[in-house]
Amino acid sequence: MSKKNIITILFVFVIVGFGNAQNTNENSLPVAVFSKKLEQTKDAQLVDVRTPGEFQNGHLKNAMNIDWNAEDFTDKVKTLNKEKPVFVYCMSGPRSTAAAAKLKEMGFKNVYDLQGGMMKWRSANLSEIKKSTSKGISLAQFNEMIKNDLPVLVDFYAEWCAPCKKMEPYLKKMSAEMPDKVKIVRINADENTEICKELGVSALPVLKLYKNNQLVWDNLGFVTEEQVKKQISEIKR
């Protein structure tokens, strides 16, 4: 086989592989695309796979709540029509991605997953159904919270967020051991949707470090205790 033919075959494999990779994620939709497709789809079945508590704090119109982590998830989704499109979402994405894969495995033909979940939906300022009038702390209250002679570390977390839970023990330990060096404030994102929207918190966990009311460090995702302490110590320099 000539060198030219070998190169051609390799090129074909690369193109096919790339195409398959794209097809794997073609039903995971950005918020604007998800919203438009949901609006235009007749007989759409919209499923919120979060916990009932999260659902009560705000959900998409006409959504049914089927908790991904509940033991009866599979039994409940069996009541859906496999021939009609299913739209799924959670708070930030991982649970709905897993639920969408499960639905495809069960034979549902068209399953669409909202990338970034409710956090991206809220950041896009799209409408939702709220049964509770409580929106958590206001921006004015938040600004009062970060007024301090010490650096203020704000931790945006949620009970369902695995990295948040991993960081929680050392943040609590730091709060107890370093009261003269940093003030640590923890804000539950599920209970404070408005301030998250105001500050652009659309995924978790998020740490924001303030000094003299000014943001000096912003981190999205898991970070170690050592890295956090390093950021605090650098403020003192």
N, CA, C and O of each residue as an XYZ file, in Angstrom:
948
protein
N       0.847     -1.199      0.000
C       0.000      0.000      0.000
C       0.880      1.245      0.000
O       1.845      1.335      0.759
N       0.536      2.209     -0.862
C       1.351      3.416     -0.991
C       1.176      4.312      0.220
O       0.197      4.201      0.959
N       2.146      5.208      0.412
C       2.098      6.165      1.516
C       0.878      7.067      1.381
O       0.257      7.438      2.377
N       0.535      7.420      0.129
C      -0.620      8.291     -0.117
C      -1.916      7.630      0.324
O      -2.776      8.275      0.924
N      -2.060      6.301      0.016
C      -3.270      5.569      0.411
C      -3.390      5.439      1.925
O      -4.486      5.507      2.482
N      -2.248      5.251      2.581
C      -2.257      5.137      4.043
C      -2.728      6.439      4.673
O      -3.527      6.443      5.609
N      -2.208      7.556      4.134
C      -2.601      8.867      4.644
C      -4.082      9.103      4.427
O      -4.760      9.657      5.292
N      -4.596      8.677      3.255
C      -6.026      8.847      2.955
C      -6.897      8.073      3.932
O      -7.906      8.585      4.418
N      -6.496      6.823      4.219
C      -7.255      5.982      5.152
C      -7.266      6.592      6.550
O      -8.302      6.632      7.214
N      -6.078      7.077      6.996
C      -5.994      7.698      8.310
C      -6.875      8.933      8.385
O      -7.522      9.177      9.404
N      -6.903      9.712      7.314
C      -7.741     10.919      7.270
C      -9.209     10.569      7.410
O      -9.957     11.255      8.107
N      -9.625      9.480      6.731
C     -11.018      9.032      6.808
C     -11.371      8.626      8.228
O     -12.444      8.965      8.726
N     -10.463      7.893      8.888
C     -10.717      7.472     10.276
C     -10.863      8.667     11.199
O     -11.722      8.677     12.080
N     -10.013      9.687     10.995
C     -10.083     10.884     11.825
C     -11.409     11.588     11.639
O     -12.039     11.995     12.615
N     -11.849     11.737     10.372
C     -13.111     12.413     10.075
C     -14.291     11.655     10.648
O     -15.198     12.255     11.225
N     -14.288     10.330     10.492
C     -15.380      9.504     11.017
C     -15.425      9.586     12.534
O     -16.496      9.714     13.128
N     -14.230      9.509     13.167
C     -14.178      9.585     14.622
C     -14.666     10.918     15.130
O     -15.377     10.985     16.133
N     -14.288     11.985     14.440
C     -14.737     13.316     14.830
C     -16.240     13.441     14.698
O     -16.908     14.029     15.550
N     -16.761     12.884     13.625
C     -18.208     12.925     13.406
C     -18.959     12.178     14.474
O     -19.999     12.638     14.946
N     -18.434     11.008     14.869
C     -19.089     10.226     15.924
C     -19.053     10.964     17.253
O     -20.011     10.919     18.025
N     -17.914     11.658     17.520
C     -17.814     12.412     18.763
C     -18.841     13.519     18.796
O     -19.440     13.787     19.838
N     -19.051     14.171     17.650
C     -20.049     15.227     17.596
C     -21.444     14.676     17.807
O     -22.252     15.283     18.510
N     -21.743     13.514     17.196
C     -23.068     12.920     17.317
C     -23.382     12.514     18.743
O     -24.537     12.526     19.169
N     -22.315     12.145     19.491
C     -22.524     11.722     20.866
C     -23.138     12.840     21.708
O     -23.939     12.593     22.609
N     -22.736     14.095     21.388
C     -23.186     15.218     22.204
C     -24.205     16.100     21.511
O     -24.514     17.186     22.002
N     -24.738     15.654     20.372
C     -25.596     16.532     19.584
C     -26.901     16.894     20.289
O     -27.525     17.898     19.947
N     -27.324     16.091     21.266
C     -28.571     16.378     21.979
C     -28.343     17.082     23.311
O     -29.282     17.258     24.087
N     -27.102     17.486     23.581
C     -26.803     18.304     24.748
C     -26.795     19.747     24.266
O     -25.883     20.159     23.549
N     -27.810     20.518     24.657
C     -28.058     21.818     24.039
C     -27.747     23.002     24.950
O     -28.085     22.974     26.133
N     -27.105     24.044     24.413
C     -26.930     25.288     25.169
C     -28.291     25.872     25.510
O     -29.291     25.551     24.868
N     -28.327     26.728     26.519
C     -29.599     27.203     27.050
C     -30.495     27.863     25.992
O     -31.700     27.613     25.974
N     -29.934     28.692     25.118
C     -30.753     29.381     24.114
C     -31.362     28.392     23.124
O     -32.518     28.533     22.726
N     -30.581     27.401     22.734
C     -31.058     26.389     21.784
C     -32.096     25.490     22.445
O     -33.118     25.159     21.845
N     -31.820     25.097     23.692
C     -32.747     24.262     24.449
C     -34.092     24.957     24.603
O     -35.141     24.354     24.374
N     -34.056     26.233     24.992
C     -35.280     27.000     25.197
C     -36.110     27.104     23.918
O     -37.328     26.922     23.939
N     -35.445     27.394     22.821
C     -36.151     27.551     21.539
C     -36.740     26.228     21.073
O     -37.881     26.170     20.614
N     -35.949     25.165     21.196
C     -36.427     23.849     20.747
C     -37.592     23.372     21.607
O     -38.552     22.793     21.099
N     -37.500     23.620     22.917
C     -38.579     23.241     23.823
C     -39.863     23.976     23.448
O     -40.943     23.385     23.430
N     -39.738     25.252     23.153
C     -40.901     26.070     22.794
C     -41.535     25.611     21.482
O     -42.755     25.669     21.325
N     -40.712     25.158     20.549
C     -41.199     24.795     19.220
C     -41.626     23.334     19.087
O     -42.218     22.943     18.081
N     -41.320     22.526     20.114
C     -41.603     21.093     20.035
C     -42.999     20.769     20.548
O     -43.330     21.050     21.700
N     -43.799     20.184     19.693
C     -45.138     19.773     20.080
C     -45.055     18.503     20.923
O     -44.250     17.616     20.640
N     -45.882     18.421     21.952
C     -45.934     17.252     22.835
C     -44.602     16.979     23.541
O     -44.257     15.825     23.797
N     -43.862     18.036     23.850
C     -42.599     17.863     24.575
C     -42.869     17.368     25.988
O     -43.820     17.807     26.634
N     -42.038     16.462     26.460
C     -42.108     15.956     27.830
C     -40.906     16.545     28.575
O     -39.762     16.183     28.300
N     -41.168     17.442     29.506
C     -40.107     18.167     30.205
C     -39.919     17.590     31.601
O     -40.855     17.559     32.400
N     -38.709     17.134     31.890
C     -38.436     16.450     33.156
C     -37.334     17.159     33.940
O     -36.218     17.336     33.453
N     -37.668     17.554     35.144
C     -36.719     18.137     36.091
C     -36.230     16.994     36.983
O     -37.006     16.425     37.752
N     -34.937     16.660     36.877
C     -34.431     15.481     37.584
C     -33.787     15.832     38.928
O     -33.056     15.019     39.494
N     -34.052     17.033     39.439
C     -33.518     17.436     40.737
C     -34.385     16.881     41.879
O     -35.366     16.174     41.649
N     -34.000     17.216     43.090
C     -34.770     16.777     44.253
C     -36.054     17.600     44.348
O     -36.127     18.686     43.773
N     -37.066     17.104     45.062
C     -38.299     17.877     45.257
C     -38.052     19.239     45.898
O     -38.727     20.213     45.568
N     -37.090     19.308     46.812
C     -36.773     20.584     47.451
C     -36.245     21.599     46.454
O     -36.639     22.765     46.474
N     -35.352     21.153     45.585
C     -34.822     22.045     44.546
C     -35.937     22.480     43.603
O     -36.010     23.638     43.193
N     -36.788     21.543     43.274
C     -37.909     21.811     42.359
C     -38.815     22.902     42.929
O     -39.277     23.775     42.194
N     -39.066     22.854     44.228
C     -39.931     23.840     44.875
C     -39.337     25.238     44.836
O     -40.068     26.228     44.846
N     -38.009     25.322     44.793
C     -37.340     26.620     44.775
C     -37.414     27.308     43.411
O     -36.990     28.456     43.275
N     -37.942     26.622     42.413
C     -38.062     27.200     41.080
C     -37.833     26.146     40.015
O     -36.892     25.358     40.101
N     -38.698     26.133     39.009
C     -38.568     25.140     37.947
C     -39.142     25.685     36.648
O     -39.818     26.714     36.647
N     -38.876     25.001     35.550
C     -39.398     25.416     34.255
C     -40.893     25.130     34.171
O     -41.398     24.191     34.787
N     -41.582     25.951     33.403
C     -43.023     25.801     33.238
C     -43.342     24.434     32.614
O     -42.681     23.998     31.671
N     -44.353     23.780     33.155
C     -44.850     22.481     32.671
C     -43.884     21.323     32.937
O     -44.054     20.237     32.383
N     -42.875     21.547     33.777
C     -41.937     20.460     34.084
C     -42.531     19.508     35.105
O     -43.254     19.916     36.013
N     -42.213     18.229     34.941
C     -42.567     17.218     35.942
C     -41.297     16.865     36.701
O     -40.220     16.803     36.108
N     -41.406     16.635     37.993
C     -40.253     16.357     38.826
C     -40.062     14.859     39.020
O     -40.878     14.198     39.662
N     -38.969     14.326     38.455
C     -38.606     12.920     38.649
C     -37.148     12.907     39.102
O     -36.235     13.071     38.294
N     -36.946     12.713     40.379
C     -35.628     12.815     41.010
C     -34.687     11.714     40.511
O     -34.953     10.526     40.697
N     -33.583     12.126     39.875
C     -32.599     11.173     39.345
C     -32.032     10.273     40.446
O     -31.762      9.096     40.208
N     -31.853     10.817     41.633
C     -31.243     10.045     42.722
C     -32.237      9.214     43.529
O     -31.842      8.498     44.449
N     -33.519      9.304     43.195
C     -34.527      8.514     43.904
C     -34.551      7.073     43.389
O     -34.238      6.804     42.229
N     -34.925      6.171     44.265
C     -34.932      4.751     43.899
C     -35.965      4.419     42.826
O     -35.818      3.436     42.100
N     -37.012      5.244     42.728
C     -38.081      4.950     41.777
C     -37.935      5.722     40.461
O     -38.895      5.823     39.697
N     -36.741      6.267     40.189
C     -36.547      7.051     38.965
C     -36.924      6.234     37.721
O     -37.687      6.702     36.876
N     -36.394      5.035     37.615
C     -36.640      4.209     36.424
C     -38.123      3.884     36.270
O     -38.663      3.940     35.165
N     -38.773      3.549     37.364
C     -40.201      3.224     37.302
C     -41.024      4.425     36.842
O     -41.970      4.278     36.069
N     -40.657      5.612     37.323
C     -41.425      6.797     36.972
C     -41.239      7.206     35.513
O     -42.200      7.609     34.856
N     -40.011      7.106     34.999
C     -39.798      7.513     33.607
C     -40.413      6.523     32.620
O     -40.603      6.841     31.447
N     -40.721      5.326     33.104
C     -41.386      4.355     32.237
C     -42.787      4.815     31.847
O     -43.361      4.327     30.873
N     -43.327      5.752     32.611
C     -44.667      6.263     32.295
C     -44.628      7.278     31.145
O     -45.674      7.659     30.620
N     -43.433      7.710     30.759
C     -43.296      8.653     29.649
C     -43.445      7.930     28.313
O     -43.249      6.717     28.227
N     -43.787      8.678     27.289
C     -43.954      8.131     25.938
C     -42.610      8.118     25.222
O     -42.016      9.172     24.994
N     -42.134      6.937     24.868
C     -40.820      6.804     24.233
C     -40.783      7.385     22.826
O     -39.708      7.659     22.291
N     -41.952      7.570     22.230
C     -42.015      8.091     20.862
C     -41.984      9.619     20.822
O     -41.731     10.208     19.771
N     -42.240     10.260     21.961
C     -42.269     11.722     21.999
C     -40.974     12.272     22.608
O     -40.361     11.621     23.454
N     -40.561     13.462     22.179
C     -39.315     14.053     22.684
C     -39.338     14.283     24.199
O     -40.358     14.666     24.771
N     -38.198     14.041     24.825
C     -38.047     14.276     26.261
C     -36.936     15.305     26.473
O     -35.836     15.160     25.940
N     -37.230     16.334     27.247
C     -36.259     17.368     27.586
C     -35.939     17.232     29.072
O     -36.848     17.212     29.902
N     -34.664     17.139     29.411
C     -34.281     16.946     30.809
C     -33.324     18.048     31.261
O     -32.543     18.580     30.472
N     -33.406     18.376     32.554
C     -32.478     19.354     33.119
C     -32.333     19.119     34.616
O     -33.192     18.516     35.258
N     -31.211     19.617     35.159
C     -31.008     19.576     36.610
C     -30.536     20.964     37.046
O     -30.986     21.964     36.485
N     -29.662     21.047     38.009
C     -29.220     22.362     38.483
C     -28.026     22.883     37.697
O     -27.977     24.059     37.335
N     -27.053     21.994     37.433
C     -25.867     22.456     36.719
C     -25.430     21.545     35.573
O     -24.521     21.900     34.823
N     -26.059     20.383     35.425
C     -25.767     19.544     34.271
C     -25.471     18.069     34.487
O     -25.986     17.250     33.726
N     -24.673     17.676     35.479
C     -24.278     16.269     35.604
C     -25.431     15.280     35.764
O     -25.429     14.223     35.133
N     -26.412     15.611     36.596
C     -27.518     14.661     36.816
C     -28.372     14.498     35.560
O     -28.795     13.387     35.240
N     -28.627     15.588     34.851
C     -29.449     15.482     33.641
C     -28.703     14.748     32.539
O     -29.316     14.045     31.735
N     -27.378     14.905     32.494
C     -26.577     14.167     31.513
C     -26.687     12.670     31.767
O     -26.854     11.883     30.835
N     -26.591     12.283     33.041
C     -26.718     10.868     33.397
C     -28.132     10.366     33.115
O     -28.314      9.255     32.617
N     -29.129     11.187     33.433
C     -30.523     10.802     33.208
C     -30.807     10.658     31.711
O     -31.517      9.738     31.303
N     -30.263     11.554     30.895
C     -30.462     11.486     29.442
C     -29.869     10.203     28.878
O     -30.464      9.563     28.011
N     -28.689      9.829     29.378
C     -28.049      8.590     28.930
C     -28.899      7.377     29.305
O     -29.022      6.429     28.530
N     -29.482      7.421     30.501
C     -30.336      6.329     30.957
C     -31.593      6.212     30.083
O     -32.006      5.111     29.720
N     -32.180      7.341     29.758
C     -33.373      7.341     28.912
C     -33.065      6.786     27.522
O     -33.862      6.030     26.966
N     -31.932      7.152     26.969
C     -31.528      6.623     25.661
C     -31.336      5.112     25.739
O     -31.700      4.372     24.825
N     -30.759      4.678     26.845
C     -30.541      3.243     27.074
C     -31.864      2.498     27.165
O     -31.955      1.334     26.773
N     -32.894      3.169     27.685
C     -34.216      2.555     27.843
C     -35.044      2.589     26.559
O     -36.147      2.045     26.513
N     -34.512      3.228     25.523
C     -35.206      3.205     24.245
C     -35.938      4.471     23.851
O     -36.668      4.484     22.860
N     -35.752      5.545     24.621
C     -36.358      6.815     24.240
C     -35.626      7.367     23.017
O     -34.397      7.427     22.996
N     -36.379      7.764     22.014
C     -35.781      8.121     20.730
C     -35.128      9.498     20.710
O     -34.018      9.648     20.199
N     -35.801     10.500     21.259
C     -35.281     11.867     21.214
C     -35.210     12.456     22.621
O     -36.228     12.789     23.227
N     -33.988     12.574     23.120
C     -33.768     13.087     24.470
C     -32.829     14.292     24.381
O     -31.750     14.204     23.796
N     -33.246     15.411     24.962
C     -32.454     16.632     24.909
C     -32.083     17.077     26.324
O     -32.928     17.151     27.217
N     -30.801     17.368     26.498
C     -30.265     17.715     27.819
C     -29.850     19.185     27.844
O     -29.184     19.654     26.921
N     -30.239     19.919     28.895
C     -29.898     21.326     29.036
C     -28.493     21.478     29.611
O     -28.247     21.127     30.764
N     -27.579     22.000     28.807
C     -26.220     22.241     29.275
C     -26.210     23.311     30.378
O     -26.750     24.404     30.207
N     -25.592     22.974     31.498
C     -25.489     23.944     32.589
C     -26.716     24.052     33.464
O     -26.689     24.744     34.482
N     -27.806     23.376     33.084
C     -28.997     23.301     33.914
C     -29.624     24.636     34.297
O     -29.490     25.631     33.584
N     -30.310     24.636     35.434
C     -31.046     25.812     35.901
C     -30.131     27.020     36.150
O     -30.575     28.164     36.055
N     -28.877     26.770     36.464
C     -27.979     27.882     36.732
C     -27.747     28.695     35.459
O     -27.729     29.925     35.503
N     -27.570     28.017     34.333
C     -27.419     28.712     33.056
C     -28.752     29.339     32.628
O     -28.774     30.432     32.063
N     -29.851     28.648     32.898
C     -31.188     29.157     32.568
C     -31.436     30.483     33.305
O     -31.914     31.452     32.715
N     -31.107     30.507     34.583
C     -31.296     31.717     35.375
C     -30.336     32.824     34.953
O     -30.705     33.998     34.951
N     -29.120     32.459     34.601
C     -28.158     33.460     34.150
C     -28.614     34.121     32.854
O     -28.303     35.282     32.591
N     -29.363     33.355     32.043
C     -29.900     33.896     30.790
C     -31.177     34.698     31.026
O     -31.775     35.227     30.088
N     -31.590     34.782     32.303
C     -32.777     35.547     32.695
C     -34.053     35.028     32.040
O     -34.934     35.807     31.677
N     -34.146     33.717     31.891
C     -35.346     33.102     31.329
C     -36.351     32.842     32.454
O     -35.984     32.755     33.626
N     -37.610     32.720     32.080
C     -38.668     32.617     33.083
C     -38.710     31.247     33.743
O     -38.333     30.236     33.151
N     -39.179     31.241     34.981
C     -39.364     29.990     35.714
C     -40.552     30.143     36.651
O     -41.009     31.253     36.923
N     -41.042     29.022     37.137
C     -42.160     29.001     38.072
C     -41.599     28.927     39.485
O     -40.839     28.015     39.813
N     -41.978     29.890     40.317
C     -41.517     29.908     41.700
C     -42.712     29.861     42.643
O     -43.609     30.700     42.558
N     -42.726     28.884     43.540
C     -43.801     28.799     44.528
C     -43.453     29.584     45.785
O     -44.327     29.954     46.568
N     -42.173     29.828     45.959
C     -41.730     30.585     47.130
C     -41.358     31.998     46.708
O     -40.750     32.192     45.655
N     -41.718     32.981     47.518
C     -41.385     34.364     47.202
C     -39.995     34.733     47.719
O     -39.481     35.808     47.410
N     -39.397     33.859     48.491
C     -38.067     34.128     49.031
C     -36.999     33.980     47.948
O     -36.946     32.965     47.253
N     -36.152     34.997     47.811
C     -35.084     34.966     46.821
C     -33.715     35.000     47.485
O     -32.692     35.122     46.811
N     -33.702     34.892     48.807
C     -32.431     34.928     49.510
C     -31.957     36.344     49.741
O     -32.751     37.285     49.728
N     -30.669     36.494     49.953
C     -30.107     37.808     50.253
C     -30.081     38.698     49.009
O     -29.986     38.208     47.883
N     -30.166     39.989     49.225
C     -30.122     40.958     48.130
C     -28.679     41.365     47.862
O     -27.779     41.035     48.634
N     -28.467     42.082     46.765
C     -27.127     42.573     46.449
C     -26.650     43.553     47.521
O     -25.473     43.567     47.879
N     -27.576     44.370     48.029
C     -27.213     45.324     49.081
C     -26.761     44.593     50.346
O     -25.791     44.990     50.992
N     -27.480     43.517     50.690
C     -27.106     42.728     51.869
C     -25.760     42.036     51.652
O     -24.943     41.941     52.568
N     -25.545     41.559     50.434
C     -24.268     40.906     50.116
C     -23.117     41.896     50.272
O     -22.077     41.566     50.841
N     -23.313     43.120     49.758
C     -22.264     44.135     49.855
C     -21.942     44.468     51.306
O     -20.798     44.782     51.636
N     -22.951     44.399     52.174
C     -22.710     44.615     53.598
C     -21.898     43.465     54.187
O     -21.055     43.672     55.059
N     -22.160     42.256     53.703
C     -21.471     41.068     54.205
C     -19.974     41.106     53.913
O     -19.171     40.600     54.697
N     -19.603     41.705     52.786
C     -18.181     41.693     52.413
C     -17.426     42.921     52.940
O     -16.232     43.083     52.686
N     -18.143     43.788     53.680
C     -17.469     44.917     54.318
C     -16.779     44.432     55.579
O     -17.430     44.086     56.565
N     -15.460     44.411     55.538
C     -14.727     43.902     56.697
C     -13.266     44.321     56.567
O     -12.743     44.439     55.459
N     -12.614     44.543     57.699
C     -11.188     44.866     57.671
C     -10.361     43.673     57.191
O      -9.282     43.831     56.620
N     -10.899     42.472     57.438
C     -10.224     41.251     57.004
C     -10.642     40.900     55.572
O     -11.675     41.369     55.096
N      -9.835     40.068     54.878
C     -10.298     39.517     53.602
C     -11.557     38.686     53.844
O     -11.680     38.028     54.877
N     -12.484     38.716     52.898
C     -13.731     37.960     53.012
C     -13.781     36.934     51.884
O     -13.726     37.283     50.705
N     -13.886     35.666     52.266
C     -13.975     34.580     51.294
C     -15.422     34.104     51.232
O     -15.967     33.637     52.232
N     -16.044     34.221     50.062
C     -17.438     33.817     49.894
C     -17.477     32.508     49.114
O     -16.935     32.404     48.014
N     -18.125     31.519     49.707
C     -18.247     30.187     49.117
C     -19.681     29.964     48.649
O     -20.594     29.859     49.468
N     -19.881     29.892     47.328
C     -21.187     29.562     46.765
C     -21.242     28.051     46.579
O     -20.425     27.478     45.858
N     -22.210     27.405     47.233
C     -22.263     25.945     47.250
C     -23.704     25.456     47.110
O     -24.645     26.250     47.090
N     -23.857     24.142     47.016
C     -25.178     23.508     47.037
C     -25.027     22.115     47.626
O     -23.957     21.511     47.547
N     -26.092     21.613     48.212
C     -26.051     20.305     48.862
C     -25.815     19.163     47.880
O     -25.269     18.124     48.253
N     -26.229     19.354     46.617
C     -26.090     18.308     45.609
C     -24.731     18.323     44.920
O     -24.411     17.411     44.158
N     -23.936     19.347     45.184
C     -22.660     19.555     44.485
C     -21.534     18.770     45.152
O     -21.137     19.083     46.274
N     -21.020     17.750     44.464
C     -19.974     16.894     45.031
C     -18.687     17.657     45.361
O     -18.159     17.481     46.459
N     -18.158     18.496     44.464
C     -16.950     19.256     44.821
C     -17.180     20.185     46.008
O     -16.277     20.406     46.815
N     -18.407     20.733     46.109
C     -18.735     21.609     47.246
C     -18.601     20.840     48.560
O     -18.041     21.344     49.534
N     -19.120     19.622     48.571
C     -19.063     18.801     49.779
C     -17.622     18.446     50.141
O     -17.270     18.334     51.315
N     -16.802     18.273     49.112
C     -15.397     17.929     49.336
C     -14.635     19.107     49.946
O     -13.706     18.918     50.731
N     -15.042     20.324     49.575
C     -14.375     21.525     50.070
C     -14.905     21.987     51.427
O     -14.211     22.684     52.168
N     -16.132     21.597     51.745
C     -16.794     22.079     52.959
C     -15.988     21.857     54.239
O     -15.863     22.795     55.026
N     -15.428     20.654     54.493
C     -14.715     20.435     55.761
C     -13.545     21.391     55.967
O     -13.374     21.931     57.060
N     -12.730     21.607     54.922
C     -11.573     22.464     55.138
C     -11.963     23.945     55.233
O     -11.278     24.724     55.895
N     -13.058     24.334     54.575
C     -13.515     25.719     54.705
C     -14.021     25.986     56.129
O     -13.765     27.049     56.694
N     -14.731     25.024     56.698
C     -15.204     25.166     58.074
C     -14.035     25.174     59.045
O     -14.037     25.909     60.033
N     -13.030     24.343     58.752
C     -11.836     24.290     59.604
C     -11.079     25.619     59.553
O     -10.631     26.127     60.581
N     -10.941     26.171     58.357
C     -10.269     27.455     58.196
C     -11.020     28.566     58.936
O     -10.401     29.440     59.543
N     -12.339     28.530     58.884
C     -13.157     29.540     59.561
C     -12.913     29.515     61.063
O     -12.873     30.558     61.715
N     -12.749     28.298     61.608
C     -12.534     28.149     63.053
C     -11.092     28.462     63.448
O     -10.847     29.007     64.525
N     -10.138     28.118     62.580
C      -8.718     28.255     62.922
C      -8.107     29.601     62.532
O      -7.062     29.982     63.059
N      -8.758     30.331     61.604
C      -8.158     31.571     61.094
C      -9.096     32.780     61.219
O      -9.192     33.569     60.279
N      -9.785     32.945     62.350
C     -10.740     34.062     62.471
C     -10.086     35.442     62.408
O     -10.746     36.442     62.127
N      -8.768     35.482     62.676
C      -8.044     36.759     62.651
C      -7.424     37.053     61.285
O      -6.805     38.098     61.086
N      -7.598     36.117     60.346
C      -6.982     36.282     59.028
C      -7.985     36.356     57.885
O      -7.705     36.967     56.854
N      -9.144     35.743     58.056
C     -10.135     35.731     56.981
C     -11.539     35.500     57.552
O     -11.723     34.759     58.517
N     -12.508     36.147     56.936
C     -13.911     35.905     57.262
C     -14.488     35.050     56.140
O     -14.422     35.431     54.972
N     -15.052     33.901     56.490
C     -15.587     32.983     55.478
C     -17.111     32.995     55.537
O     -17.709     32.777     56.591
N     -17.721     33.251     54.395
C     -19.180     33.290     54.271
C     -19.606     32.223     53.276
O     -19.091     32.173     52.159
N     -20.545     31.368     53.673
C     -21.036     30.330     52.766
C     -22.469     30.653     52.348
O     -23.325     30.928     53.189
N     -22.718     30.616     51.037
C     -24.030     30.963     50.496
C     -24.581     29.794     49.688
O     -23.978     29.362     48.706
N     -25.739     29.288     50.120
C     -26.405     28.195     49.422
C     -27.016     28.738     48.122
O     -27.928     29.565     48.160
N     -26.517     28.276     46.989
C     -26.957     28.799     45.689
C     -28.430     28.511     45.424
O     -29.108     29.311     44.780
N     -28.932     27.380     45.910
C     -30.341     27.026     45.693
C     -31.278     27.991     46.408
O     -32.383     28.258     45.936
N     -30.834     28.511     47.542
C     -31.681     29.392     48.347
C     -31.437     30.875     48.054
O     -32.104     31.746     48.611
N     -30.475     31.147     47.175
C     -30.103     32.528     46.869
C     -29.915     32.718     45.369
O     -28.843     33.099     44.897
N     -30.983     32.442     44.641
C     -30.897     32.476     43.182
C     -30.658     33.869     42.623
O     -29.975     34.027     41.611
N     -31.215     34.875     43.274
C     -31.086     36.238     42.755
C     -29.663     36.771     42.866
O     -29.161     37.387     41.926
N     -29.007     36.544     43.999
C     -27.645     37.037     44.150
C     -26.695     36.282     43.224
O     -25.721     36.852     42.733
N     -26.976     35.003     42.987
C     -26.166     34.231     42.035
C     -26.284     34.838     40.638
O     -25.298     34.961     39.911
N     -27.501     35.212     40.283
C     -27.726     35.847     38.983
C     -27.013     37.188     38.903
O     -26.394     37.511     37.889
N     -27.101     37.971     39.980
C     -26.461     39.293     40.014
C     -24.948     39.200     39.854
O     -24.333     40.032     39.189
N     -24.352     38.176     40.473
C     -22.899     38.045     40.470
C     -22.375     37.112     39.386
O     -21.172     36.863     39.305
N     -23.279     36.595     38.551
C     -22.852     35.746     37.440
C     -22.398     34.365     37.858
O     -21.580     33.750     37.176
N     -22.918     33.866     38.974
C     -22.579     32.513     39.429
C     -23.510     31.543     38.711
O     -24.679     31.407     39.074
N     -22.984     30.870     37.692
C     -23.818     29.993     36.868
C     -23.355     28.544     36.906
O     -23.870     27.711     36.161
N     -22.392     28.236     37.761
C     -21.913     26.864     37.969
C     -21.283     26.827     39.360
O     -20.981     27.868     39.943
N     -21.090     25.619     39.883
C     -20.562     25.472     41.239
C     -19.448     24.431     41.281
O     -19.349     23.576     40.400
N     -18.602     24.514     42.327
C     -18.530     25.547     43.368
C     -17.832     26.806     42.869
O     -17.054     26.763     41.916
N     -18.121     27.926     43.524
C     -17.469     29.195     43.217
C     -16.964     29.815     44.516
O     -17.700     29.898     45.500
N     -15.706     30.249     44.515
C     -15.137     30.994     45.626
C     -14.818     32.403     45.136
O     -14.248     32.578     44.059
N     -15.187     33.400     45.927
C     -14.865     34.796     45.619
C     -14.182     35.402     46.841
O     -14.719     35.370     47.948
N     -13.003     35.948     46.624
C     -12.227     36.539     47.718
C     -12.218     38.058     47.572
O     -11.830     38.595     46.534
N     -12.649     38.735     48.626
C     -12.754     40.195     48.607
C     -11.808     40.817     49.630
O     -11.553     40.250     50.692
N     -11.290     42.007     49.280
C     -10.505     42.812     50.199
C     -10.905     44.267     49.988
O     -10.835     44.783     48.873
N     -11.323     44.923     51.065
C     -11.803     46.305     50.964
C     -12.935     46.429     49.943
O     -12.982     47.367     49.147
N     -13.842     45.458     49.992
C     -15.025     45.428     49.120
C     -14.706     45.178     47.643
O     -15.591     45.263     46.792
N     -13.443     44.869     47.341
C     -13.045     44.636     45.958
C     -12.729     43.164     45.740
O     -12.072     42.535     46.570
N     -13.197     42.615     44.622
C     -12.924     41.219     44.299
C     -11.460     41.083     43.872
O     -11.019     41.726     42.919
N     -10.718     40.241     44.587
C      -9.294     40.063     44.267
C      -8.982     38.673     43.730
O      -7.904     38.444     43.180
N      -9.926     37.743     43.889
C      -9.716     36.381     43.376
C     -11.060     35.723     43.180
O     -11.964     35.868     44.002
N     -11.184     34.995     42.080
C     -12.448     34.343     41.721
C     -12.116     32.958     41.185
O     -11.315     32.833     40.258
N     -12.714     31.921     41.749
C     -12.390     30.560     41.314
C     -13.644     29.729     41.086
O     -14.534     29.691     41.935
N     -13.712     29.066     39.938
C     -14.796     28.138     39.620
C     -14.258     26.720     39.629
O     -13.253     26.426     38.982
N     -14.931     25.838     40.369
C     -14.514     24.448     40.421
C     -13.748     24.119     41.693
O     -13.473     24.998     42.510
N     -13.410     22.853     41.850
C     -12.711     22.404     43.055
C     -11.346     23.066     43.166
O     -10.634     23.223     42.174
N     -10.994     23.448     44.374
C      -9.678     24.002     44.660
C      -9.250     23.489     46.034
O     -10.088     23.313     46.918
N      -7.962     23.252     46.216
C      -7.477     22.681     47.472
C      -7.369     23.736     48.571
O      -7.378     24.939     48.311
N      -7.268     23.255     49.784
C      -7.098     24.140     50.942
C      -5.815     24.956     50.805
O      -5.793     26.148     51.115
N      -4.749     24.308     50.341
C      -3.467     24.985     50.196
C      -3.558     26.142     49.193
O      -2.979     27.206     49.412
N      -4.286     25.926     48.097
C      -4.435     26.975     47.094
C      -5.225     28.164     47.636
O      -4.908     29.317     47.345
N      -6.248     27.872     48.421
C      -7.059     28.944     49.006
C      -6.221     29.751     49.999
O      -6.241     30.982     49.984
N      -5.496     29.054     50.849
C      -4.657     29.735     51.837
C      -3.587     30.591     51.153
O      -3.242     31.665     51.645
N      -3.069     30.122     50.031
C      -2.060     30.875     49.288
C      -2.637     32.205     48.799
O      -1.983     33.245     48.878
N      -3.889     32.153     48.287
C      -4.530     33.379     47.801
C      -4.744     34.376     48.932
O      -4.570     35.581     48.746
N      -5.121     33.871     50.106
C      -5.338     34.750     51.261
C      -4.029     35.361     51.739
O      -3.970     36.546     52.065
N      -2.984     34.547     51.778
C      -1.680     35.045     52.246
C      -1.107     36.079     51.301
O      -0.404     36.986     51.747
N      -1.379     35.975     50.020
C      -0.840     36.917     49.035
C      -1.467     38.313     49.179
O      -0.869     39.311     48.776
N      -2.662     38.373     49.748
C      -3.304     39.673     49.974
C      -2.512     40.477     50.993
O      -2.444     41.703     50.912
N      -1.915     39.779     51.950
C      -1.205     40.431     53.042
C       0.111     41.076     52.579
O       0.650     41.951     53.257
N       0.623     40.635     51.418
C       1.928     41.112     50.969
C       1.884     42.569     50.518
O       2.906     43.120     50.110
